[in-house]
Each structure stands twice: as structure tokens, then as C-alpha cells.
Amino acid sequence: MYYQPPPQPAYYGPQYSGCVKFLLYALSFFIPLAGVIIGVIFLSRPDPESKGMGQACLILGIVSFVLTCCLTVAASALGFLPFLTIPFMEEFNY
């Protein structure tokens, strides 16, 4: 006997409304951990729309995390900058 893969579910068009997609994308961007979790869940679903949405949520979560790290480092550096310039300000009588 030959192995026959299980039948795939029928695909009948868009499953998710634009509002649901927007909410999941916004959640993925503003809460990166939620974006990664949502992305993994939707990537595991069999239909192409869910896979695409999962990939977008995963990418948004990762980009948001990297952006947050970069901005945190920049803010820390800029917050520490006045402490580096205070000794030199005495020369200018401020």
C-alpha cells in the first residue's frame, strides 16, 4: 500500500477581517513577546492566510524587540551624556 497524506482542509478565502489583522499586528509591535507567540501559533496552522499572518506577526515582534533594545541603549547613552560634559562646563562659566 502506498502512503496517502491526510486530506487538507478546503480553503474558502479570507478567514480574518482587516480589523482582526490590524489588532494582531499592533499587539505584535507594541508587545514583542506577544508577537512572537502569536506568530508561532499562526505559523503552525495549515492554511496560507494564517501562515502569512503568523510570519508578519513574528517579524513585527522581532523588529520591535530589536528597535526597543537599540532605543534603550541610545537613551541610556544620552542620559549619561550630561555627566560627561559637566566637568568641562566650568571652563565656560555656566
C-alpha positions in Angstrom: 0.0 0.0 0.0 1.1 3.5 -0.7 1.1 6.2 1.9 -1.6 8.8 1.3 -1.3 12.1 3.2 -4.3 13.2 5.1 -6.6 15.5 3.1 -6.0 19.2 3.5 -8.9 21.4 4.7 -10.6 23.3 1.9 -9.5 26.9 1.6 -12.5 29.2 1.0 -10.9 32.7 1.0 -10.1 35.2 3.8 -10.7 33.9 7.3 -9.7 37.1 9.2 -11.1 40.5 8.9 -8.9 43.6 8.4 -9.7 44.7 12.0 -8.5 41.4 13.5 -5.3 41.6 11.4 -4.7 45.2 12.5 -5.2 44.3 16.1 -2.8 41.4 16.0 -0.2 43.4 14.1 -0.5 46.3 16.6 -0.3 43.8 19.5 2.8 42.2 17.9 4.5 45.6 17.5 3.8 47.0 20.9 4.3 43.8 22.9 7.1 41.9 21.2 6.8 38.7 23.3 3.1 38.5 22.3 4.1 39.0 18.7 6.5 36.0 18.8 3.9 33.8 20.5 1.1 34.8 18.0 3.5 34.3 15.1 4.4 30.8 16.2 0.8 29.9 16.8 -0.4 31.1 13.4 2.6 29.6 11.6 1.6 26.2 12.8 -1.9 26.4 11.2 -2.3 24.7 7.8 -3.9 27.5 5.7 -1.8 30.0 3.7 -3.5 33.1 5.2 -2.7 32.1 8.7 0.9 31.3 7.8 1.3 34.7 6.2 -0.2 36.4 9.2 2.0 34.4 11.5 5.1 35.3 9.6 4.1 39.0 9.7 3.4 38.9 13.4 6.7 37.1 14.1 8.7 39.6 12.0 6.9 42.6 13.7 7.7 41.1 17.2 11.4 40.6 16.4 11.8 44.0 14.8 10.0 45.7 17.7 12.3 43.9 20.2 15.4 45.0 18.3 14.2 48.5 18.0 13.4 48.6 21.7 16.9 47.4 22.6 18.5 50.0 20.3 16.4 52.9 21.6 17.1 51.8 25.2 20.8 51.8 24.6 20.6 55.2 22.9 18.5 56.7 25.7 20.9 55.3 28.3 23.9 56.8 26.4 22.1 60.2 26.0 21.1 60.2 29.7 24.6 59.6 30.8 26.0 62.3 28.4 25.4 65.3 30.8 27.5 63.6 33.4 30.4 63.5 31.0 30.2 67.2 30.0 29.7 68.8 33.5 33.5 69.0 34.3 34.1 70.8 31.0 31.3 73.3 31.6 33.3 75.1 34.4 35.7 76.5 31.8 32.9 78.3 30.1 31.5 79.9 33.3 28.0 78.4 33.0 
